[in-house]
Amino acid sequence: MRRAIDINPKEAVFQCQLAAILADLGRYEESNDLLLHVLDHVDSTMYDSYFFLANNYAYQGLFEKAREAATSYLQFCSEGDFAEDARDLLELLKLDHDQGESQERDGIEDELILSYEKACRYMKDGHYNKAEELLENIITDYPSFRSAYSQLAYVLHLKGYSEEALAFTKDLLEEEQYLPAICQLALLYYDMGRKEESKEVADLLKQVVPMDRDHIYRLGATFCHLAEYEEGYRWFKHLGKRFAPDHEDYFFKYGVTAYQIGKESLAKKMWEQADHMGHQAAADLLEKMKDGILSKGDARCDLYMDPGISLR
């Protein structure tokens, strides 16, 4: 493509095609620069550039700019080749804004975050009754904070009340198709040995394409727990390209999925990062890897208690 552009630098289509390749490689900023160059200096009527920009901005988490670019495309090409895709993108951005950004705007206060993180620590330390009480208080004070509902269901499951947790999750999903609750449902079925039902929910999750950073992580973590390692690896890799994850559990689970699909050098790299951040399970796996006794049966997400699978 670069050779084609060198031969014919005024051919806007070539530059748009190169921009699409760069985007597929995760090099969104380079792709954006090229698309803006096309519009500003090559062909201002190459309206497809707006659609490609909208997709890039969405993957970068720049949702307002994505909305502007998609809207511009539709203003110029209401019946264009990408018109339906642009409208779908705008609808996704609207849902993300309504369910995510508006939730933050409406009351994710410091006190709430501190209480929620305290509940997660209680869970990790095995203090399930304290976690349950705190989460119930959060739900009472902040009924729109859906993460607390998913965590409460998880606590009930950890306490041995799996059927109650299942009913609670289903009730939540009847009110709203909340992605973390769908992930929770798949995990509950899996841990209860109801593998066919878990697979049905997992198949639904495979059709989801989230743009929110935490939802991308949640999908990867869920698939890792379900032993769907190819899917988990795909989402962890995607998350690493779009953002800069800095949590030890991300590196640990990314390493698990990489190891399970045969990418041992990458797994080692991820676990070393997790170990550096204090992740004991990663340190244990690295020790076994060093001694040559590590097996796929050792490297599994479901062997390690991690409330992070349900983090907002």
C-alpha positions, -999 to 999 in steps of 0.1 A, spaced: 0 0 0 28 24 8 43 16 -26 10 23 -43 7 57 -25 43 66 -35 34 60 -71 0 78 -69 0 101 -39 -33 118 -50 -53 85 -49 -73 89 -17 -86 53 -18 -51 39 -14 -45 61 17 -78 50 32 -69 14 27 -36 19 44 -54 36 73 -76 6 76 -46 -17 78 -30 5 104 -62 3 125 -63 -35 122 -27 -34 136 -39 -13 166 -20 17 153 -50 40 157 -32 73 160 -13 67 127 -45 57 111 -62 88 123 -34 111 111 -36 95 76 -74 98 74 -73 135 85 -46 141 59 -69 127 32 -97 149 42 -76 180 46 -51 177 17 -61 150 -7 -99 147 -12 -124 164 11 -151 143 -5 -137 110 6 -165 107 32 -157 71 41 -128 86 61 -153 99 87 -166 64 92 -131 49 96 -123 78 120 -154 70 141 -144 34 145 -108 43 155 -120 69 180 -144 43 195 -116 18 200 -95 44 216 -122 52 241 -127 87 226 -165 83 224 -175 119 219 -151 122 189 -165 89 176 -200 102 178 -190 134 159 -172 114 131 -201 89 127 -226 118 125 -205 136 99 -204 105 78 -242 101 79 -247 138 71 -227 133 38 -237 97 31 -270 89 46 -273 60 21 -236 51 18 -220 17 20 -213 22 57 -245 40 67 -261 10 85 -228 3 103 -225 40 113 -260 40 127 -252 8 147 -221 24 160 -240 55 171 -265 33 189 -238 14 207 -222 47 217 -255 59 230 -260 27 251 -225 30 264 -231 66 273 -264 59 290 -253 29 309 -217 39 317 -208 76 316 -242 87 329 -239 63 358 -206 79 367 -220 113 363 -251 105 385 -233 94 416 -201 73 416 -189 93 446 -157 88 466 -176 73 495 -192 47 472 -159 37 455 -142 33 489 -171 12 502 -172 -9 471 -134 -16 472 -136 -24 509 -163 -50 501 -140 -65 474 -112 -68 500 -135 -85 524 -144 -110 497 -108 -116 488 -99 -122 525 -129 -146 530 -150 -122 551 -181 -129 532 -206 -118 558 -190 -84 561 -189 -81 523 -225 -91 520 -236 -65 546 -216 -37 530 -228 -45 495 -264 -45 507 -259 -11 522 -244 1 489 -274 -11 470 -297 7 494 -278 39 492 -270 37 454 -296 15 437 -283 24 402 -248 11 410 -252 -23 392 -217 -36 400 -228 -40 437 -256 -63 426 -232 -86 406 -208 -87 436 -236 -95 460 -246 -125 438 -210 -136 438 -208 -133 476 -239 -155 480 -223 -181 457 -191 -181 477 -212 -186 509 -228 -216 494 -261 -201 484 -256 -207 447 -293 -211 438 -301 -178 456 -272 -161 437 -286 -175 404 -321 -162 411 -307 -128 422 -287 -125 389 -317 -135 368 -338 -109 385 -312 -83 378 -311 -93 341 -349 -91 338 -346 -54 348 -316 -47 326 -293 -66 302 -262 -56 322 -231 -72 307 -214 -80 341 -245 -98 352 -245 -119 320 -209 -128 327 -219 -136 363 -246 -159 351 -222 -179 329 -198 -183 358 -225 -194 382 -237 -221 359 -201 -232 353 -193 -234 390 -225 -252 397 -216 -279 371 -244 -268 348 -220 -267 318 -246 -267 290 -264 -237 304 -230 -220 310 -221 -227 274 -253 -212 261 -246 -179 280 -209 -180 269 -220 -183 233 -241 -151 237 -211 -134 252 -191 -143 221 -214 -120 201 -207 -90 224 -182 -63 213 -178 -39 243 -160 -6 241 -157 0 278 -123 -9 293 -137 -27 323 -162 -47 303 -134 -58 279 -115 -71 309 -145 -87 323 -151 -107 291 -115 -118 291 -116 -129 328 -149 -147 323 -137 -167 293 -105 -175 312 -125 -189 341 -147 -209 317 -116 -224 301 -125 -207 268 -88 -197 265 -88 -186 228 -116 -161 235 -100 -149 268 -66 -144 251 -83 -124 223 -99 -100 247 -68 -96 269 -47 -89 238 -73 -64 226 -74 -47 260 -36 -43 260 -37 -27 226 -63 -2 234 -54 7 269 -25 4 294 -37 -22 319 -19 -19 352 -35 -45 374 -18 -76 385 -48 -99 378 -48 -87 342 -12 -99 337 -18 -131 356 -49 -141 335 -35 -129 302 -6 -152 310 -29 -181 318 -47 -178 284 -14 -174 266 1 -205 282 -30 -226 275 -29 -218 237 8 -225 235 24 -190 238 47 -199 267 71 -171 262 43 -145 264 29 -163 294 62 -161 312 64 -124 304 29 -117 317 35 -137 349 68 -120 356 49 -87 354 22 -100 378 48 -114 401 66 -81 402 33 -65 413 29 -91 441 7 -118 426 15 -150 445 -2 -173 420 19 -159 392 50 -165 413 40 -201 420 35 -208 383 68 -192 374 86 -214 399 70 -245 384 79 -233 349 115 -228 360 116 -264 374 100 -278 343 70 -292 361 43 -267 350 13 -283 333 -19 -269 318 -38 -283 348 -18 -259 370 -24 -228 349 -61 -221 354 -80 -191 364 -107 -210 383 -81 -223 408 -77 -189 423 -102 -169 442 -105 -135 425 -133 -110 431 -117 -90 403 -137 -111 379 -167 -91 391 -151 -57 394 -169 -27 378 
